[in-house]
Amino acid sequence: MVTVTLGSTGITVNKNGFGALPIQRIIHEKAANILMKAFNAGIIFFDTARFYSDSEEKIGEALSSVRSQLFIATKTAAQTAEAFWKDLETSLGLLKTDYIDIYQFHNPSFCPKPKDGTGLYEAMLQAREQGKIRHIGITNHRLNIAREAIESGLYETLQFPFNYLATEEEHELVKMCKKKNMGFISMKALSGGLITNSKAAYAYQAGYDNVLPIWGIQRESELDEFIEYISNPPVMNDEIRAVIEKDKKELAGGFCRGCGYCMPTCPAKIEINNCARMSLLLRRSPAELQLTPQVQAKMKKIEDCIHCGQCTVHCPYGLDTPKLLEENYRDYQEVLAGRVKVN
């Protein structure tokens, strides 16, 4: 078994964190079965967020009876102290617990600090003093905010996208966290579904002893893969290196990671986080899933884009999102017309 300790928190778990964003898409009974199966197999770190609709509720329903045997990390996107306390109390109630192991600021556009005028960090400290949270963390998609959080010394964990497609700058964050004894929680370990070889993804993450990947799990078959890796962890070898190099060549560059932070701002209601990477989805998942009438209707909405620039402003990766949408729509139409063959 490969384990990781999250810096100064002292939290030590196996190299499989459960990313609970996807369970909001399945019914309660299925979610409960998957969550309990994960726990029974030895997965004891569960990451969720107030923003993930009913994810917290499902975790509370499924795992409250074994609460003392696992770790829960959740998040608040609050921008005021008042909203912070409301989110925290809601999360505690839904999770059916009286404490949260790691409470994280959810992708803030700035790094909350004491006396910054928001009262957010002071609220974190007060919540910890009251025993409602045990450790303070932050998540982000922006390199500058992540660096500032690490250098501030105010946070015990950083959650940031990290996988074998990561840039040198993103790898540097991992090194900075290790130097500061700060836990690094790796989100997007499968790059939003674009990395399809979980064995390669796991072996790569295992090469960083201070990184805890959280795998977004929605199906029991997905869970089974990671359960197998607890007792039989994949190790880096020539075969896996070849997979990684192939993916790097195919996926390198300015591709949409599917984070969705541009979504609420689109006046045309385009499902940007899928539409802007449709060409990759067509190649890396069963194509028939992307060619249904429902998906075709979503792609057609790209025609309604007014080039307002809101998606570009809110993209944490600085992508030219309207251009990506146009390119992906053009490719999609080529596939529909039969002029381009996919898997």
N, C-alpha and C positions, 0 to 999 in steps of 0.2 A: 504494500500500500504506500502511495506517495502522499505525504502530508505537507501542509503549509501553515505557518503561524503568521497571523496578520499583525506584524510589527508589535508595537507596545501594548496592543490590546490583550495579547496573550492567547487570543482565540486560535486554537489549533484544530484543523479539520482535514479530511482527505481532499484531494485535488478536484473534487466535484462539488461546486456550489449549485444550488437549484435556482435558476432564474425564473421567477414566477410571473413575468409579464404574459407569456402565452396562455396560461391557464384561465385568463379572463375570457378566452374564446370558446371554452368548453363548458358543458353543464356541470353542476355541482357534484353529482355522483361520480362522474369520470374524474374530475379534478381531485376529489377526496381519495379515490383509489390510487391515482398516480402519486399523490403526495405521501400517502401512508406507505406505499410500496417503496418509494425513495427512502423514507426514514428507516424502514425495516431493513433495507439493504445497506445502510450505513451512511447515507447522505444526511448531514445534520446542519447544513448552512442553507438558509432560505432567504432569498432577496426579493423584495416586493416594493410597492410604492403606493401612496395615497392616490396617485394619478392613474393607477392601473385598475380602474373601475372596481370589480368585485374580487380582485386577487387576494387582498388582505382577508376579506370575509371567508373565502374558501380555505385559506391557510388556518384561520381560527377554528373553523368547523372541523377540519380534518386532524389538526395536530395539537389542539389545546390539552388533550389528555397526556401528552408526552412533552409538554412545553419545557420542562426543566432539563430535558435531555438534548436540546437543540439550540441553535442560534438563529435569531431573526434580525434581518436588516431591512429597514423600510426607509421611506423618504418623504420629505415635504417640499413642495414647490412654493411655499408661503413667501410672501414678500414683505409681510409685516409681522410684528410680534403677536398681534391678536390672531391673525390667521395661522401662525405657527401653533399656538396653543389649541386652536380648534382642530387642526389636522392631527396633532399628537393625541388628543383625547379620542378622536374618531378612530385612529389607528389602533390604539390600545383596546378600545371596545370591540372592534371588528376582529382583531387578532386574539381576543379573549385572554389577555395577559395584562400584568401590571407593570411590565418593563419591556423595553426594546433594547436588544444587545448593541446594535449600531444604528443610530439615527442620523440620516444624511440629508444635507441640503441637495435638492434635486435640480441639477444643471442650472445653477444661478448664472446670471449674466455678469456677476461680479463676485468677488470673494468676500463673504461676510466676515467682519472682524469686529472686535469690541469698539464701541464709541464711533461706529460709522454712521450713526443716525437712524438705522433701521431697527435696532433692538433685537435682531435675529440671533446674533451670537450670544448675547446676554441671556436670551430665552433658552438656548441650548445649555448654557452653564447652569441655569436655574433648574431645568428639567433633570440634569444629571445630579445636582445636589438633592433633588427630591426623590431620586432613585427611579424615575420613570424612564430614563435612558442610561446606558452604561458607557457608551463610547460615542464620540462625535466624528462624523464623516462627511464627505462631500463627493458629489458626482459631477462630471462635466464632459463636454465634447470639445472644449476650447483649450488649446495648449497654453495660452497665456494665463487663463484662470487656474488651470491645473498647477502650473509652475508656482504661481503666487500662493496657492493653498499649501503646497509642499514647503516652500520657503518660509511661510508664516509661522510654522510650528504649532498652529492652532488645531490641527486635525490629526486624528489617529488613523484614518483610512482615506484613500482616494479611490474612487471607482471611475474608470476611464476605458474607452474602447482599446482593445489590444488583441492582436492575433498575428499570424505570420505574414499578413499583408501590411503590417504597421510600418510607418516611416521611421527613420533614424531618430527624429525628434520625439516620437512616441516611445521608442525604446529607451530614450534618455530619461523619460519620466519614471520608468521602472527602476532604473539605476539610482535616480535621485531619492525615490521612496526607500529603497534599501539602505542608502547611506543615512537617511534620517530616521530609520527604524519605524517607518510608516507603512501600514498595510496597503497592498495594492490589490484591488478587486477588479478583475478583468471582465468587462462587459463586451458584447459583440465578439465573443470568442470564435463564433462561426461567421462573423461578418454579415450578420442579418440574414443568414441562410445561403450566402454565396459560396461559403466553404462547405463542401458536401462530404468531405472525408473526415469524420470525427476522430479517427485514429491519428491522422496527421495533426489535426488541431490539438488533440490532447498531448501528443508527444512534444509538440512545440512548446506548449504552456508548461510542461513538466521540466523544461530546461531552465526555468526561472523559479528559484526556490522561495521567492517572496511574493509570488503571484497566485491568487485564488481565482480561477475562472468560474463564472456562473453561466451554466449552459441553459439557454432558453428551451424549456421542455413543454411540449403540448401533447405528444402521443406516447403511449406506453412503449412502442417500439424504439423511440428515441431514448427514453429512459433506460431501456435494457442495455443499450450500447455503453452508456456511461457506468452503469452498475457493473458490467463486465470489467471495466477498466480499474475498478477499485482493487480487485484481487489480481488482475492481469494487466497492469498498466503498459500501454504501448511505449516503446523506446525508439529514439531516433535511429534510423538506419538508412541505407542507400535508397531503398524503395520509397520510404516516406520523404526523404529529401527530394526525390524526383517528382513526387506529387506536389510538394511545396513549390518547387521551381516552376513547374508547369502552371500552377495557379497564379504565381506572381507575374508571369508573362502575360497571362490572359486577363488578369484583373487589376494589374498595376495602373496607376494614373487616377484621373479625376472621376471616379465612379461614385454614385449615390450609395451611402451606407444604409439607407433606410431608417435613420433615426427618428424621423417624423417631426422634428422641431420646426420645420417650415409649414407644417400642415394647417395649423389654426389660422394662419394669416392669408390663405389663398381665397380671394373673393370669388373665383370661378369654381371652388370646391373640388379641385383636381386632387386625386389621391397621389400626391407627389412621391411619397416614399416608396411606392411600388411602380408607378408609371415612369419615373425618371431612371429606373434601372431594369426596365422590362426586357431589354435585349439580353442582359445577363441572366435574368430569370428564365427566359426561354431556352438558354443554352445549358443552364445548370439545374433545372428541375424538369419534371415531365411536362413537355410543351403543351399537352392537351389541357393542363390545369390553367394555362394562361390564355387559352383561345376560346373560352366559353363566352356566350352572349353577355354575361355580366361583366367580364373583364374587358370585352370589346367596348362596351358602353363607357366604362371608366376611362379607357384610353381615348375614346372619341372626345371626351371633355377637354382634352388638350387643345382642341380647336378653339375653345372658349378663352384660352389664355390671353390676357390683356397686357402682358409684359409690364406689370406694375412694379416688379422688382422686389416685392415683399419676401418672396421665397429666398432670393439671393441674400438679402439683408439678414435673414434669420438662419441661414445655413452655417453651422459651426465649422464647416470645412471650406468655406469660401468658394463653393462651386457656382458656376454659371448655370443655374437650374433651368431657366427657360430654354437655353440651348440644349441641355440634356433632354428635356421633354420633347423638343422638336426632333432630335436625332432618334430617340427611342420610338417616337410615333412613326417616323418614316420607316424604321426597321420593322416595326410591328406590321405596318401595312404591306411591306414586302413579303412577310411571312404569310399573312392572310391571303395574299394574291397568289401564293404558291411559287413565287419567284425565288424564295430563299428557303432552304430546307433546314430544319432543326431536329433535335433528337426525337 
